[in-house]
Amino acid sequence: MTRTLPPTRSGGTDRREPGMPEEIRWKGYPSRIEMMGEEEFQSGVKEIPHSEFTSPREGIRSLTRSERSDIVRNMSELTTDASLRKMWRAFKNQTPALTAVLHWGYPRFVFDGWIRTLKGQVPVFTFHSVEPEPFESRLRYLHRNGYRTLTADELLAVLNREAPVPDRSVVLSFDDGWGSLKTVAYPLLKQYGFKAVAFIAPALIGDETAGSVKSDRRRFCTWAELREMQLSGVVDIQSHSLNHPRVFISPKIVDFHRPKRSGNHPKLNFPVYRESGQDRWDRQGRIGMPIYESQSIFSGRHRYFDDEKLREMCVQFVAERGESEFFSKKGSTQTLLKIVQDYRNSNIDLGRFADSAETDRAMIEELQGSKRRIEEKLPGHRVRHFCYPWWNGCERAVQLSKETGYEANFWGRLIRRPANRPGDDPFHIVRLRDYYIFRLPGEGRKSLRSVASERSEM
């Protein structure tokens, strides 16, 4: 039996055995801790950008004794209450987030309760779907403490040293373009005099009216809604890729597609797969099909095209046994894994990896297609900013975004890039989750313990 091995970025061959931990290294950093991904989708491969500290130790040495004590005290708050111990154990399992803490990957105001100014930093906060009261509470806090919001273009000017840093300035960003952006966030932003940037995947946006689709938590904004918000000057529409695609990246099976999968929207979280030579962009998986390891198409990992014969065999086996009835029985996963093992032992697995040219082409199509579609749908509007789906990218994606006309890239957390300051690389803009707004200096500031508790409930 032979197995196709994926080419590496250097043109060689990846000779790791199936299941061996990922240890591809660029610029001397292991890929699993280089990119601060969103929630469960954290891993990626990218070069670490420049920051003011060359090491975590140097960053800590720059603090005064009282500042160090305050950070330690705030961190210890997370584990002093028994009700938070479970949350803390879960947090420790989030390797990228913990690595960001250890490698100075958060701005100082998150842990330092004595800070009274942002010292030239411009934090960028991230929202997805929002509810009225929690979202307004964040806007009230910003408004009460004299914060102002910058647009993505204004942030870019600050990073390029083309404009000064306004005192107490932040950026509010929304990913995906959920319906609540129009019905909840937009009117509240207008009420408080704030602005925001929304990163959308235009292939997921429809022309139907809002009343003809699902609730705001289960639908995306329409083009009519996006057009209204863009013309108002309150919400700037920018790129989040064309399709928001996940793809298989290895022959390792992590699950099988089951009835009634959970999640906000299958079009976001279900990997794209190929059927009869065509990609299934509707991503409506077939019950029983193997689900392989997957990541964003921008992760730097070569896409894995699974063996369609093996997929069909699993689907047919489950269908003959009643689909839902089959998965309701104990041991259903082990049964399917045994079928896969027997197939691979007696047949040549026809799965293959994309080569470097295919990987580049896929990323370019997503970058160019998104920019072109948004500018066509919003005449006169210019798309300059790109946000990585799942906050997962690589340095090759950065280079291709430059070549396709983007001027800035937005991520999540990045190691040794704690904040956004004048002179920083605009292609490595870092962002925080929205609950960290309450750690900004100001009246009514919440403790880190309170913020952590709120995070565990979300």
LINDANOR-V491998 format. One record per residue. N is the residue number from 1. RES is the residue in three letters. BURIAL is I if it has 9 or more other ideal C-beta (glycine too) atoms within 8 Angstrom, else O. Layout:
n=N res=RES burial=BURIAL
n=N res=RES burial=BURIAL
//
This chain:
n=1 res=MET burial=O
n=2 res=THR burial=O
n=3 res=ARG burial=O
n=4 res=THR burial=O
n=5 res=LEU burial=O
n=6 res=PRO burial=I
n=7 res=PRO burial=I
n=8 res=THR burial=I
n=9 res=ARG burial=O
n=10 res=SER burial=O
n=11 res=GLY burial=O
n=12 res=GLY burial=O
n=13 res=THR burial=O
n=14 res=ASP burial=I
n=15 res=ARG burial=O
n=16 res=ARG burial=O
n=17 res=GLU burial=O
n=18 res=PRO burial=O
n=19 res=GLY burial=O
n=20 res=MET burial=O
n=21 res=PRO burial=O
n=22 res=GLU burial=I
n=23 res=GLU burial=O
n=24 res=ILE burial=I
n=25 res=ARG burial=O
n=26 res=TRP burial=I
n=27 res=LYS burial=O
n=28 res=GLY burial=O
n=29 res=TYR burial=I
n=30 res=PRO burial=I
n=31 res=SER burial=I
n=32 res=ARG burial=I
n=33 res=ILE burial=I
n=34 res=GLU burial=I
n=35 res=MET burial=I
n=36 res=MET burial=I
n=37 res=GLY burial=I
n=38 res=GLU burial=O
n=39 res=GLU burial=O
n=40 res=GLU burial=O
n=41 res=PHE burial=I
n=42 res=GLN burial=I
n=43 res=SER burial=I
n=44 res=GLY burial=I
n=45 res=VAL burial=I
n=46 res=LYS burial=I
n=47 res=GLU burial=O
n=48 res=ILE burial=I
n=49 res=PRO burial=I
n=50 res=HIS burial=O
n=51 res=SER burial=I
n=52 res=GLU burial=O
n=53 res=PHE burial=I
n=54 res=THR burial=O
n=55 res=SER burial=O
n=56 res=PRO burial=I
n=57 res=ARG burial=O
n=58 res=GLU burial=I
n=59 res=GLY burial=I
n=60 res=ILE burial=I
n=61 res=ARG burial=O
n=62 res=SER burial=O
n=63 res=LEU burial=I
n=64 res=THR burial=O
n=65 res=ARG burial=O
n=66 res=SER burial=O
n=67 res=GLU burial=I
n=68 res=ARG burial=I
n=69 res=SER burial=O
n=70 res=ASP burial=I
n=71 res=ILE burial=I
n=72 res=VAL burial=O
n=73 res=ARG burial=I
n=74 res=ASN burial=I
n=75 res=MET burial=I
n=76 res=SER burial=O
n=77 res=GLU burial=I
n=78 res=LEU burial=I
n=79 res=THR burial=O
n=80 res=THR burial=O
n=81 res=ASP burial=O
n=82 res=ALA burial=O
n=83 res=SER burial=O
n=84 res=LEU burial=I
n=85 res=ARG burial=I
n=86 res=LYS burial=O
n=87 res=MET burial=I
n=88 res=TRP burial=I
n=89 res=ARG burial=O
n=90 res=ALA burial=I
n=91 res=PHE burial=I
n=92 res=LYS burial=O
n=93 res=ASN burial=O
n=94 res=GLN burial=I
n=95 res=THR burial=I
n=96 res=PRO burial=I
n=97 res=ALA burial=I
n=98 res=LEU burial=I
n=99 res=THR burial=I
n=100 res=ALA burial=I
n=101 res=VAL burial=O
n=102 res=LEU burial=O
n=103 res=HIS burial=I
n=104 res=TRP burial=I
n=105 res=GLY burial=I
n=106 res=TYR burial=I
n=107 res=PRO burial=I
n=108 res=ARG burial=I
n=109 res=PHE burial=I
n=110 res=VAL burial=I
n=111 res=PHE burial=I
n=112 res=ASP burial=I
n=113 res=GLY burial=I
n=114 res=TRP burial=O
n=115 res=ILE burial=I
n=116 res=ARG burial=O
n=117 res=THR burial=O
n=118 res=LEU burial=I
n=119 res=LYS burial=O
n=120 res=GLY burial=O
n=121 res=GLN burial=I
n=122 res=VAL burial=I
n=123 res=PRO burial=I
n=124 res=VAL burial=I
n=125 res=PHE burial=I
n=126 res=THR burial=I
n=127 res=PHE burial=I
n=128 res=HIS burial=I
n=129 res=SER burial=I
n=130 res=VAL burial=I
n=131 res=GLU burial=O
n=132 res=PRO burial=O
n=133 res=GLU burial=O
n=134 res=PRO burial=O
n=135 res=PHE burial=I
n=136 res=GLU burial=I
n=137 res=SER burial=O
n=138 res=ARG burial=I
n=139 res=LEU burial=I
n=140 res=ARG burial=I
n=141 res=TYR burial=I
n=142 res=LEU burial=I
n=143 res=HIS burial=I
n=144 res=ARG burial=I
n=145 res=ASN burial=I
n=146 res=GLY burial=O
n=147 res=TYR burial=I
n=148 res=ARG burial=I
n=149 res=THR burial=I
n=150 res=LEU burial=I
n=151 res=THR burial=I
n=152 res=ALA burial=I
n=153 res=ASP burial=O
n=154 res=GLU burial=I
n=155 res=LEU burial=I
n=156 res=LEU burial=I
n=157 res=ALA burial=I
n=158 res=VAL burial=I
n=159 res=LEU burial=I
n=160 res=ASN burial=O
n=161 res=ARG burial=O
n=162 res=GLU burial=O
n=163 res=ALA burial=O
n=164 res=PRO burial=O
n=165 res=VAL burial=I
n=166 res=PRO burial=O
n=167 res=ASP burial=O
n=168 res=ARG burial=I
n=169 res=SER burial=I
n=170 res=VAL burial=I
n=171 res=VAL burial=I
n=172 res=LEU burial=I
n=173 res=SER burial=I
n=174 res=PHE burial=I
n=175 res=ASP burial=I
n=176 res=ASP burial=I
n=177 res=GLY burial=I
n=178 res=TRP burial=I
n=179 res=GLY burial=I
n=180 res=SER burial=I
n=181 res=LEU burial=I
n=182 res=LYS burial=I
n=183 res=THR burial=I
n=184 res=VAL burial=I
n=185 res=ALA burial=I
n=186 res=TYR burial=I
n=187 res=PRO burial=O
n=188 res=LEU burial=I
n=189 res=LEU burial=I
n=190 res=LYS burial=I
n=191 res=GLN burial=O
n=192 res=TYR burial=I
n=193 res=GLY burial=O
n=194 res=PHE burial=I
n=195 res=LYS burial=I
n=196 res=ALA burial=I
n=197 res=VAL burial=I
n=198 res=ALA burial=I
n=199 res=PHE burial=I
n=200 res=ILE burial=I
n=201 res=ALA burial=I
n=202 res=PRO burial=I
n=203 res=ALA burial=I
n=204 res=LEU burial=I
n=205 res=ILE burial=I
n=206 res=GLY burial=O
n=207 res=ASP burial=O
n=208 res=GLU burial=O
n=209 res=THR burial=O
n=210 res=ALA burial=I
n=211 res=GLY burial=O
n=212 res=SER burial=O
n=213 res=VAL burial=I
n=214 res=LYS burial=O
n=215 res=SER burial=O
n=216 res=ASP burial=I
n=217 res=ARG burial=I
n=218 res=ARG burial=O
n=219 res=ARG burial=I
n=220 res=PHE burial=I
n=221 res=CYS burial=I
n=222 res=THR burial=I
n=223 res=TRP burial=I
n=224 res=ALA burial=O
n=225 res=GLU burial=I
n=226 res=LEU burial=I
n=227 res=ARG burial=I
n=228 res=GLU burial=I
n=229 res=MET burial=I
n=230 res=GLN burial=I
n=231 res=LEU burial=O
n=232 res=SER burial=I
n=233 res=GLY burial=O
n=234 res=VAL burial=I
n=235 res=VAL burial=I
n=236 res=ASP burial=I
n=237 res=ILE burial=I
n=238 res=GLN burial=I
n=239 res=SER burial=I
n=240 res=HIS burial=I
n=241 res=SER burial=I
n=242 res=LEU burial=I
n=243 res=ASN burial=I
n=244 res=HIS burial=I
n=245 res=PRO burial=I
n=246 res=ARG burial=I
n=247 res=VAL burial=I
n=248 res=PHE burial=I
n=249 res=ILE burial=I
n=250 res=SER burial=I
n=251 res=PRO burial=I
n=252 res=LYS burial=O
n=253 res=ILE burial=I
n=254 res=VAL burial=O
n=255 res=ASP burial=O
n=256 res=PHE burial=I
n=257 res=HIS burial=I
n=258 res=ARG burial=O
n=259 res=PRO burial=O
n=260 res=LYS burial=O
n=261 res=ARG burial=I
n=262 res=SER burial=O
n=263 res=GLY burial=O
n=264 res=ASN burial=I
n=265 res=HIS burial=O
n=266 res=PRO burial=I
n=267 res=LYS burial=O
n=268 res=LEU burial=I
n=269 res=ASN burial=O
n=270 res=PHE burial=I
n=271 res=PRO burial=I
n=272 res=VAL burial=I
n=273 res=TYR burial=I
n=274 res=ARG burial=I
n=275 res=GLU burial=O
n=276 res=SER burial=O
n=277 res=GLY burial=O
n=278 res=GLN burial=O
n=279 res=ASP burial=O
n=280 res=ARG burial=I
n=281 res=TRP burial=O
n=282 res=ASP burial=O
n=283 res=ARG burial=I
n=284 res=GLN burial=O
n=285 res=GLY burial=I
n=286 res=ARG burial=O
n=287 res=ILE burial=I
n=288 res=GLY burial=I
n=289 res=MET burial=I
n=290 res=PRO burial=I
n=291 res=ILE burial=I
n=292 res=TYR burial=I
n=293 res=GLU burial=I
n=294 res=SER burial=I
n=295 res=GLN burial=I
n=296 res=SER burial=I
n=297 res=ILE burial=I
n=298 res=PHE burial=I
n=299 res=SER burial=I
n=300 res=GLY burial=I
n=301 res=ARG burial=O
n=302 res=HIS burial=I
n=303 res=ARG burial=I
n=304 res=TYR burial=I
n=305 res=PHE burial=I
n=306 res=ASP burial=I
n=307 res=ASP burial=O
n=308 res=GLU burial=I
n=309 res=LYS burial=O
n=310 res=LEU burial=I
n=311 res=ARG burial=I
n=312 res=GLU burial=O
n=313 res=MET burial=I
n=314 res=CYS burial=I
n=315 res=VAL burial=I
n=316 res=GLN burial=I
n=317 res=PHE burial=I
n=318 res=VAL burial=I
n=319 res=ALA burial=I
n=320 res=GLU burial=O
n=321 res=ARG burial=O
n=322 res=GLY burial=O
n=323 res=GLU burial=I
n=324 res=SER burial=O
n=325 res=GLU burial=O
n=326 res=PHE burial=I
n=327 res=PHE burial=I
n=328 res=SER burial=O
n=329 res=LYS burial=O
n=330 res=LYS burial=O
n=331 res=GLY burial=O
n=332 res=SER burial=I
n=333 res=THR burial=O
n=334 res=GLN burial=O
n=335 res=THR burial=O
n=336 res=LEU burial=I
n=337 res=LEU burial=I
n=338 res=LYS burial=O
n=339 res=ILE burial=I
n=340 res=VAL burial=I
n=341 res=GLN burial=O
n=342 res=ASP burial=O
n=343 res=TYR burial=I
n=344 res=ARG burial=I
n=345 res=ASN burial=O
n=346 res=SER burial=O
n=347 res=ASN burial=O
n=348 res=ILE burial=O
n=349 res=ASP burial=I
n=350 res=LEU burial=O
n=351 res=GLY burial=I
n=352 res=ARG burial=O
n=353 res=PHE burial=I
n=354 res=ALA burial=I
n=355 res=ASP burial=O
n=356 res=SER burial=I
n=357 res=ALA burial=O
n=358 res=GLU burial=I
n=359 res=THR burial=I
n=360 res=ASP burial=I
n=361 res=ARG burial=O
n=362 res=ALA burial=I
n=363 res=MET burial=I
n=364 res=ILE burial=I
n=365 res=GLU burial=I
n=366 res=GLU burial=I
n=367 res=LEU burial=I
n=368 res=GLN burial=I
n=369 res=GLY burial=I
n=370 res=SER burial=I
n=371 res=LYS burial=I
n=372 res=ARG burial=O
n=373 res=ARG burial=I
n=374 res=ILE burial=I
n=375 res=GLU burial=I
n=376 res=GLU burial=O
n=377 res=LYS burial=I
n=378 res=LEU burial=I
n=379 res=PRO burial=O
n=380 res=GLY burial=O
n=381 res=HIS burial=I
n=382 res=ARG burial=O
n=383 res=VAL burial=I
n=384 res=ARG burial=I
n=385 res=HIS burial=I
n=386 res=PHE burial=I
n=387 res=CYS burial=I
n=388 res=TYR burial=I
n=389 res=PRO burial=I
n=390 res=TRP burial=I
n=391 res=TRP burial=I
n=392 res=ASN burial=I
n=393 res=GLY burial=I
n=394 res=CYS burial=I
n=395 res=GLU burial=I
n=396 res=ARG burial=I
n=397 res=ALA burial=I
n=398 res=VAL burial=I
n=399 res=GLN burial=O
n=400 res=LEU burial=I
n=401 res=SER burial=I
n=402 res=LYS burial=O
n=403 res=GLU burial=O
n=404 res=THR burial=I
n=405 res=GLY burial=O
n=406 res=TYR burial=I
n=407 res=GLU burial=O
n=408 res=ALA burial=I
n=409 res=ASN burial=I
n=410 res=PHE burial=I
n=411 res=TRP burial=I
n=412 res=GLY burial=I
n=413 res=ARG burial=I
n=414 res=LEU burial=I
n=415 res=ILE burial=I
n=416 res=ARG burial=I
n=417 res=ARG burial=I
n=418 res=PRO burial=I
n=419 res=ALA burial=I
n=420 res=ASN burial=I
n=421 res=ARG burial=I
n=422 res=PRO burial=O
n=423 res=GLY burial=O
n=424 res=ASP burial=I
n=425 res=ASP burial=O
n=426 res=PRO burial=I
n=427 res=PHE burial=I
n=428 res=HIS burial=I
n=429 res=ILE burial=I
n=430 res=VAL burial=I
n=431 res=ARG burial=I
n=432 res=LEU burial=I
n=433 res=ARG burial=O
n=434 res=ASP burial=I
n=435 res=TYR burial=I
n=436 res=TYR burial=I
n=437 res=ILE burial=I
n=438 res=PHE burial=I
n=439 res=ARG burial=I
n=440 res=LEU burial=I
n=441 res=PRO burial=I
n=442 res=GLY burial=I
n=443 res=GLU burial=O
n=444 res=GLY burial=O
n=445 res=ARG burial=I
n=446 res=LYS burial=I
n=447 res=SER burial=I
n=448 res=LEU burial=I
n=449 res=ARG burial=I
n=450 res=SER burial=I
n=451 res=VAL burial=I
n=452 res=ALA burial=I
n=453 res=SER burial=I
n=454 res=GLU burial=I
n=455 res=ARG burial=I
n=456 res=SER burial=I
n=457 res=GLU burial=O
n=458 res=MET burial=O
//
